[in-house]
Amino acid sequence: MFGTRHQATVTATINDQAVEVNPGETILEAALRDGIELPNLCRVGGCGTCKCRLLQGEVTEMTETGYLLTEEQIAAGYILACQSRPRSDVRIAAELAADVQGTRIDGHIVQKQMLTHDIAQIDVQLEDKIDYRAGQFAQLTLATLPQATRSYSFSSPPSDEKRVRFAVRRVPGGTFSTRIVDEDVVGEKLSVRGPGGDFWLRPGTEPVIMIAGGSGLAPIYAMLQEAWQRGESRPVTLLFGARQCRDLYYLEELRALEKTWPAFTFVPVLSNTDSEDECDKDWSGAHGLVTDFIDEHLHGATSAYLCGPPPMVDAAERRLIDKGIAAERIHADRFLTQNPTTETGFSGDVAVPRVDRPAANLGDYLKFGLFHLIGLFSALAILAGGANASFGFAAVLAFYVFGDALAGDDLRTPRFKHRMLLTAQLWLALPLLALIVFNAVWSFSPGDPLGYGAWLSGLSGYDLLEAKGQTTGPHALSVFLLTGLMIGMVGTIPAHELTHRTWDPVSMRIGRWLLAFSFDTAFSIEHVYGHHRYVSTARDPATAPRGRNVYHHILASTVEGNISAWKIERERLQRKKHCVFSHRNAYLRGQMMSVTLLVLAYLIGGPVGALYFLALAFFGKALLEVVNYMEHYGMVRLEDQPVQPRHSWNTNARLTSWSMFNLSRHSHHHAQGEIPYEDLLPMPDAPTMVGGYLSTLLLTLVPPVWHRLMTQKLIEWDEKYATPEELVLAQKQNAASGLAGLGIGSHST
């Protein structure tokens, strides 16, 4: 990674656990390296899962925390562990994923009951009693899976018996959870170590609101049982969010509790009742996101208990703080999927293959220079004008279409030592793009602006003014198309990499100026803090649903993406108590950067030059949306599940990878957004595009051909990659797609 480097090793004390932080490391990187399981999902400052409280010391924050943290959290000293590098010894308070006490107690599973289609309840008989509070969790280890220790909350209140209960939800690809949910485990030996966590019901008499999602209901139910056994009478409202009727459980038990506890109210909320199931069709209860019902059922609550997937918990926490509940009175347990550390040297909940990474040689550094050669060739073709411009455009198309088909795949991922050389190649894109666009605006503007043609003709001996005069009709169109393609390639591709480096101000500035050439600096906001969080879900403007054509997507994604960027930036400024319409607004500053370029185009070529630049910018922006379209077309994902390689279309076409800074290794990029381009893995087993990037892009422009090719790809994705939950979402999109080949029943599932 790049940015500020600290020369001395410092110590971070996280909940009394000391870890050495090496120069350049973030708190999260150091914690995970030392086995401290700080909760995390995206690792690029885009989700807020790793937030923790800085109690002592100073850190360098590599990204703007206002995009994710509330005003109260910022004031209380919260930071993002994945975006914070210590500048001194620091003390951190954090909710650790596995902060457990006690010794291991052996036992065996004596009963199993399926609560829903994907949640199993197991009863464990222990050899000794375990002391815990309802709401806490324990580490479970099956004797047959000794390396797959997982944490689950107790779903029964404490008792004098040596019997405990847990609810286990099937996690796609989860070794432990699939064994428990899908197999007969009664009689198997299982050890329990705990308790852990500080999630339990605090004493009091004032009203309480509880919000649960998915298997997060289990510890909440245990807390309610314990409270009722103690004779609690204070008002308690429980909101339980589920997707469909089949995801509801403990309904009879909670309805019975309402009858014996007059001040207790239970409100189940379904977010998706569009299935063919009779229960969903007849559902007359609350419908929508569970957080939408907080205002209606707050009833003067002064404290809250939240349990479930991080997106739900974070949304509920923000809403409750907005409604006046103090942050310290909101108690939360975020359920994170627990997968092993990856095999790439990076940590996280991502399934990636083990690969051999030899030391990089000179060719590994030089191969990315193909990007600059294509840019320079295009700049010269534009200046050469006439038939030369058309030849240049055709040559670039042929290079990618035929070159990718003949050159095969690049599956090599070496280990690089001189990373600044790789960053410099990204930075050089800015002067290169400026040259290309200047040449294009000059070629279309009347006369010889700035005497540029005469000057270069004198230096080169080539009559550029005569060549410019021959650049009409189809040759002028070739210049326009080639320049727009270069705005997308030389501009947006390196900008995409650079604006992910939120900790590096130089890279961010260069990246945003590159985006300014396509009037798309909003990308630097929405892409990092919106797209990477919601990719392959209905909330992501850049993910096209099945059946949508690319021309619809260009318009829809452009409008919705800008609206999303504006909302994200507005909320950041409001949290920081800054005026929205001010110089602090990154969205507005970005638009002014593009306007500055427009003015420069006007100064070069007058109104003709300005209009021509505007057309080029919009064409470059349209190309970005075409790329978004082909990278995620038809993908589906549950918001509360981490992004995996299967949620992006991938290609390892050699020339595309070398000349586009590995953008084509998109499956790994979205699964681990913090990884620099040179370290992205090829993921040969990920879903693959129909070709290299440019050949795939050209196919999207003919919707009938595109849909015919992608229908088979989507059928394969549903059968090979989709989880049972994702398959439900996929089938709904298939039915709504209008494509005969994707209709329900048209293929096996």
N, C-alpha and C positions, 0 to 999 in steps of 0.2 A: 504494500500500500504506500501511498505517498502523502506528503503534507509535512507538518511540523514533526521533527524527530527530537526526542529527548535523550540526552547523552548518558544519563545515569539510571540505573535500576532503582525503582522505588517499591515501597510495600503498600499493598492495598489490604486493609483488614475488613473482611466481609462477614458480618455477624460473628465477630471474634475469631474468624478463620483468616490467617495471614497468608497472602500469596505475593510472590515477587512478580512485578510487572516490568518486562524488558523494554528497552527503548523502542518506541514505535507501536507498542501493543496497546490495545484497548483493555478496559477493565474486564469486559466479557471474554475476550480472547485469553487473558491470563487466568481468569476463573475457570473456564472450561479446560484449559491445559492442565490445571492442578486438580481437576475432578470436582470442582465446586459447581453444582448444577444450577446456575442462574437461569431462570426461565428465558427463553428466546425463541423467535420464529424467523424473522426476515434478516436480521443482522445488518441492515442498511439504514436504520433509523426510520423505517416506514410503518411500523406497527405499534410500538410502545410496549411490547411485552416485557422487555428487559429493564423497564424503569426501576430505579432504586433511589434511595435518599442519601445524598452526600452530607455526612455529619461533620467531617473535618477534612481540611486540606483543599487543594485546588486542582481542577482538571481543565484541559482544553477540550471544549465541545466542538466536535467536527461537523455537526449539522445543527440546524435551527430547531430547538426543542419545542418551540411554539406551535409547530405543525401537529404535535401529538399530545403534549402535556397541557393540562388545564392551568388556568391562572393560579389556582390555589396550590397545585403541585409545584409549579415553578417557584412560587413564593416560599414554599416549604423546603426547597432545596433538592427537588427530584431531578435526576439526570437520566440519560439513556446509557446503559453500560456499554452497548455496542458502538457508541459514538463518543466515548469519553476516554481521553488519554490523561493519566495523572501527571501533574506538574510537580507534585510533592507526594510524600506519604499521605494516604487518605484512609478515612474510615467510612464504611458504607453499611447502610441498613437495607436489607433486601429480603423479599419473600423467596426463599430458596425452594427449588423444585423437590428436594429430598432431604430436608433438614429433620432428621429423625433421631429419637433417643431410644434407650432401652436395648436389651439384648434379643437375639433371635430366639423365638419360641417355636418349637416344632408342633405340627398338627396334621390333620388330614381333612379332606373335603367330605362332608357327610350328606350334603344335599345340594342340588342345583335346580333352579327354576328359571325359565325364560320369561323375563318381564316384558320384553318387546322382541321384535324380529332380530335385533342386534345387541340387546343388553341381557346378560345372564346374571342372576343372583346366586351366589354360592355361600353356603354355611360351612364354617371351618371349626372343627373341634380341636382345641389346643390342649397341650399337656399341662400348661400352667396358665394362670389368669394374667391378663394384660390390662394395665391401667391406662385409660384414655378418656377423653371428653368427646362427646358426639360432635362430629364435624371435622375431627382430626383424621389423619391418614396413617397408613402403615406401608412398609415395603413387603411385597409378597414374592416368594420364590418357590416355584415348583421343583420338586426333587429331580424331575426328568428334564428340566430346563434351567440348570444351575446358573447359566450366564445371562438369563433374561429376567433379572429382578425388576419389578415394576411397582409403582406407588398407586394405591387406591384408597379412597376414603371409606371409613367405617360407615355402614348403612344401617346399623342397629345401635341403640343406646347402650352404655355400659351396664353390666349386670354382674351378679355374683357367680354366674356360670362361666365356664371356660369356653364359651361358644361365641364366635363373632361372625359378622355377615358383611359381604362386600358386593357391590354391583359393578360388573365389568362390561364395558362397551367394546364391541369389535372395532378395532382400528385396522384399516386397510393395510395389509402387509405386516401387521403386528404379530410377532411370534407368540407372545404370551396370551394376548387377548383372543386371537383366533383359536388357540388351543382350548381356552376356557369356554368360549361361546359355542364353538362348532363341534366339540368332541365330548365324549362321556368321560368326565373327570372325577366322578364320585368315587371315593376310595383312594385317590391319589394323595401322596404326601405333599404338604405345603407348609412352609415356614413363614412366620410373621415377625417382623421387627418394627417396633414403634413405641409410642406414637410420634407423630411429627406434625408441624404446622401450628398456627395460632388461630385457626378458624373454629370458633365455638361461640355459643350464645352467651353474651355478657349479661349479668344480672341487671334488673331495672324494672320500671313500671310503665315507662312511656311507650307509645306505639312503635311498632317495628314493621318494616317492609322487607320481605325476602323475595329474591328473584333467582330462579333456577332454569337451566337449560340442559337438555339431554340427560346424561348420567349424573349431572350435578344435582339432580333432585334427591339422590340417595342420601348424601350427608345432611341435606336440609331436612329431610324426613326424619332422620335419626335425631337431629337437634329438636325438632318439634315433639317427638315421642318423649325425649328426656325432659323437656320443659313441661309437658302435660303430666308426666309422672311426678314432677316436683310440685304440681298444683298451680302452675302459672295461669294467670288470668288476664294479663295485659293484652291489648289489641295487637294482633299479628295478621298481616296480609301476605299471602304467598302467591306470586305470579310464576307460573310454570310454562315455559316456551317449548313447543315441539313443532315438528314439521307437519306431520299428519297424525290421524287417529292411531295408526299403528305404532307411533312413537310415544303414546301416553301410557303411564303405568302408575301404580299406587292410587288410582282414582277412588276405589271403594274405601281404602284406608283413610284417605284425606277427607272424603265426604263424611265418613263416620266421625272423624276428629272435629269437623265443623259442628256436629250435633252435640258433642260432649264439651266443647270449648266455645262458648257463645261468642267470644271476641275474636275468634279465628275465622278468616275468610280465604277461600281457595279459588283462584282464577286460572284455569288452563287456557292457553292461547295457542292456536294453530297458525303457522305461517303459510301453509300451502294446502289448500283444500280442493285442488284442481284434478285430483286423481279420479279414477273410475270406482274407487272403493265406496261402498254405500254409506259407510260412517262419515267419510269426508263430504259426500254429497249432502248428507242430512245434518251436517254440523251447524248448530245454531249458536254456539258459544263465541267467544272472542276470536277474531281473525286478524292476523297481521303480525308484526314483530312484537315480541313481548315487551320491549322497551317503549313501544307506543302507548302502553297502558299504565305507565308509571304515574303520570299526572292524575289520571282518574282515580287511582287506588292508593294514593300516597297517604291520605287520611291523617295528616299531621305527624307522620313518622319522623323520629329524630335520629334513628339509626337504621342501618341496612346491612343485609347479608346477601352476598352475590356468589353464585357458584355455577360453573359451566365453562363453555368455550370462551377464549380470550376476547374475540370481537364482541360477544354479547355482554361480557362483564365490563369491558372498557366503555361501551356505549351506555350501559346502565349507570356506570360510575359518573360519567360526564353529565348525564341528565339529572342525577340525584344532587350533584354539586350545584348545578344550575338552579335547582329547586330549593337550595338553602341548607342541605344536610352537610355538615362539616366533613371534610375528607377523612379526619381521624376516626369518624364514627361510621365509616363505610368499611366493612370487613369483607374481603373477597378471597376466593380460592379459584384460580384460573386452571382449568384442566388442559394440560398440554400433552400431545402425543409424545410417547417416550420410545424413541428408536435409538439404536446404537450409534456411537460416533462414526462418522463416515470414514472411508478408506483413502481419502485424498489429502489428509493433513488439515482439513477444515472441519469444524464441528457443527452439528445441526441435525435436524430431523429430516434428512434427505437420503434416499436410497441411491447411492452411486457406486459404480464398479471400482474394483481395485485395478490400477493401471501402472505400468512401468514408466517412470519419468526420468529419462536419461538427461545428463547435463546438456544445456543448449550449446549448439555450435554456431559459427558465423552465419551459416545459411538460415538458421532459425530466426536470427535478428533481421536479416536482410529480406526475408520473404514478405514481411509486411510492407516493405518499400514498394511492392507492386501497386499498392494503393496510390502512391504519389506518382508513379510512372503513368498510370492511367489518367490521373488528373492533369499532368503536364501534357500528355498526348492530346487530351481534349482541348486544353487551352490553345495549343498550337493549331489544331484542326479548325477551331473557331476563327483564329486569325487568318489562316490560309484561305478561308472563304470559298465561295463557289462550290464546285464539285468536290473539292478537298474536304469541305465541312460535311457534306453528305457521306463521303467515304469514311471520314472519322467516326461519325455516328454509327454507320453500319459495322465498322470494324469493332467498336466497343460492344455492340450487341452480339456479334459473332464470337468475340473473345469469350464472353460469358456463356452463351448458349452452347456453343460447340466445345469450348474449352472445358467446361464442367463435365460435359458428356464424355470427353475423351481422357481427361486427366485423372479420373477416379476420385477416391475419397482421401482426405487427410486425417489420419487417426493418431497422429503424433502430438504429444503434449510434453515438451521438455521442461526442465527446471531452469528458469532464467536467473542470472545473477545480477546483470546490469540493467535493472528495471527502468532507470531514468532514460535510457536510450529508447525504450518502448513508449514511455510517456511523451518524449520529445516528438516521436512520429505522429502522435495524436495532435500535439500543439501545432505542428507544421501545416495541418489542414487549414487553419485560418488564413494565412497568406496565400495558400494555393487556391482556396475557394474565392478569395477576393480577386485574384488574378483572373480566374475563369469568368466570373460574373462581370468584371470590368470589361473584359474582351467582348463579351456578348452584348452588353449595353452599348459599347462603342460601335460595334458592327451594325447595330440596328438604328443608331442615332444619326441624324442628318449631319453632313459635313465631316470634319475631322476633329472631334472634341479634344482639346488640350494639345493638339498637334501630335497626338500619339502615333497615328499611322505614318506621318511623314518622318518622325524621329526613328521609328523602328525600321522603316524602309531604308533609311540612310545607313543604319547599322547592319542590316541583313542583306541588302541588295535585292530584296523581294518586294515587289510593288504591292503593298498591303491595301492601298487606296483602290487600285484597280480590282484586286480580289474582293474588296468590300462591295464594289459596284456590281460584281457578279453574284453576290449572295442575295438572290431574290427567289421568290416562288418556293419550290420544294427545298432548295438549299437553305433558305432562310428558316424554313420549318425544321430542318435538320439541326441548325444552330440552336433554335429554341428548345427542341427536345433533348439535345445533348446537354445543354446548360441546365435544364431542369433536372435531368438525371444526375448531373454532378452536384447540384444543390442537395439532392437527396442522399447521394453517396458520399461526397467529400464533406458535406455539411452535417447532415443528420447522424450518420453512422458514428463518426468520432465524437460528436456532441452527446450522443447517447451514452457512450462510455464515460466521458468527462463529467457530465452532470450527475452521474452516480457517485462521483467522488466529492460528496458534500463537505468533506473535511478539508479540501484543498481549494483555497480561494482562487488560485491561478487557473486551475483546470475548470472550475465553475465559470469564471469570467469568459474564458476562451470558448467553452461549450455553449454558453448562452449567446455569444456573438455569432457563433456558427448557426445556431437556431434562428437568430434574427433574420438571416437571409431568406427564411421561409415563413416569416411572421409567426413563429411557433415557439417563442420562449416559454409559453405556458407549459410546454412539454417538460421543462426542467422541474416543474412543480407537480403536475398531475401524474407524470410517469413514475416518479420516485415514491410519492406519498399517496397515490391513488391506484394506478395501474398495477404496480407490484404487490399491492395489498389485496386487490380484488380481481386479479387476472383470472380468466376463465369462469367468471361468475356473471350473473345478470347485472351486477352493479358496475362492471367495467365497460366504459364506452368503447375501448379498443378491441374488445372481444366480440366478434360477429357471430350471432346465432346461426344455426343451420338454416339454409334456404335463402339467406340474405345475399343480394348481389353486391359486387364491389362498389358500384356507383352510389347505391343507397348508403353503403357503409362510409364512404368518403365524407358525405354530408353529415350523416348522423354522428360519427365519431368526432369530426371536427367541432361541431356545435356542442355536443355533450362534453367533450374533453375540455373545451374552454370554460364551460360553465362549472365543471368540477374543479378546475384549477383556480378559478375565481373564488369559489366557496372555500376551498382549502386555505388560500391565502387570506381571505377575509377572516376566517375563524382564527388563524394564527395571530393576526394583528389584534383582534378583539381580546384574545387571551393575554396578550402582552400589554393591553390597555393603550394601544397606539391607534391613531386615526387611520381608518381604512384608506381614505383618499389622501395619501401622502407619499413622500419619497421612499418611505419604508416598504411600500407595496411592490413586491417583486414582480407581480403580474403586470402592473402598470409600467414599471421601469422597463420591463422586457418589451412592451409594445412601443415604448419610446425609442428603444434601440433599433427596432425595425423601421420606425419612422425616420430615424437618423439616416439609415441606409437609403431610404426612399428619397430623402432630400439630396443626398450625394448623387444618386442616379439622375435627379432633376438637374443638378448643377453640371453634370456631364453631358446629358443629352436633352435637356429641356423637358417639356411635357411628354414627348415621345419616349425619352429615356426612362422617365419615371413610370409611365404606364407599362412599358416593356418589363421593367424590373418587377412591378407589381404582379404582372402575369407570370413571370418566372417564379416568384416567391410562392404564389398559390399552386402552381404546378408542382413545385418541390414539396409543399405541404401535402398535396394529394398523394404523392408517391409514398410519403411516410404512412399515410392511412392505408394504402394498398399493402404495404409491408406488414402493418399491424393485422390487417385482414388475413393475410396468408399465414402468419405466425400462430394465430390462435383460433382460426375459423372452426366453429362447431365444438370447441372444447367446453367441458362442464366441470365444475368443482364445487364442493361445499365450502362455504365461507369459513367455517370453523376448522377446516383441515389445512395443514401446511401445503404450500405449492410443491409439487413433485415434478420430475422430468417428464412425466406423461402429459402434463398440462400445456405443452407447447410443441408445435411442429418443428422438427429439427432437420438439418442437412449438414453433411460433412464434405460436400463438394469442395475439392481442393482449391480451385481458383477463387471461388466465393469466399472461403475461409481466409485465404492469404490476403486478398485485396479488400476485405471488409472487417478486418480486426476481429475475426472469429464471431461476428454477430450471428452467423448461421448456427453456431452451437447454442441455440436459444433454449434448449431444454435445460441445460445446466445453468445458464444465466438466470433463468427465472427461479429455479430451485434454490440457488445460492447467489442472490443478487450482489453480495459483497465481493465476489471473486473477480479479480481483474481479467481482462480479455485474454491475456497470454496464458492464464491458468485454467481456462475453461476446458472441460473434457468433451470428447466427441460424442459420447452417449450413443453408441451404435444401436442399442436396443430400444431407444426412444422412438416415438412416432415420427415418421419421416415424411418430408414434403415430396411432391411429385418430381422435383428436380432441384437444380441450383436456384439461387435467389432470383436472378433476372429471368430465367426461363419460367420459373413459377409465377413471377409477377406478370409476365406476358400472358400466361394462361388465365389468370384471374380476369383479364380484360374481356374475355369471351365467356360470359356466364354459363351458357349451355354446356360448353366444353368443360369448364371448371367444375360445375356441379356433377357432371357425369363422372369425372375423374375422382372427385372427392367423396362421392357417395360410397364407393367401395372402401376408401380410406377410413371413413367414419364408421362403417359397419365393422371394419377390422378393429378400430379403436374401442368400440363398444364391447366387442367380444374378447379382446386381448388385454385392454388396459383399464377399463372402467370398473370401479368398485360397485357393489350392489346399490349403494345409495346414488352414485353418479349415474348408474344405468337408468334409474328412475327419471332423473333430470334429462338424460339423453333421449329417452323414449318420448318425453313430452315435447322436446324440441323437434324430434323426428316427425311427430304427428302434426306439429304446427308449421313444418318447413315447406309444405306444398310440393315436396319432391317425392315422386312415386316410389323410388328405390328406398326411401327412408321411412315409409309408412309403417305403422305398427303392424307387426305380423309379416312384414316383407323379408325379415331375416331372423334367424334364431338368436336368442339371448342367453 
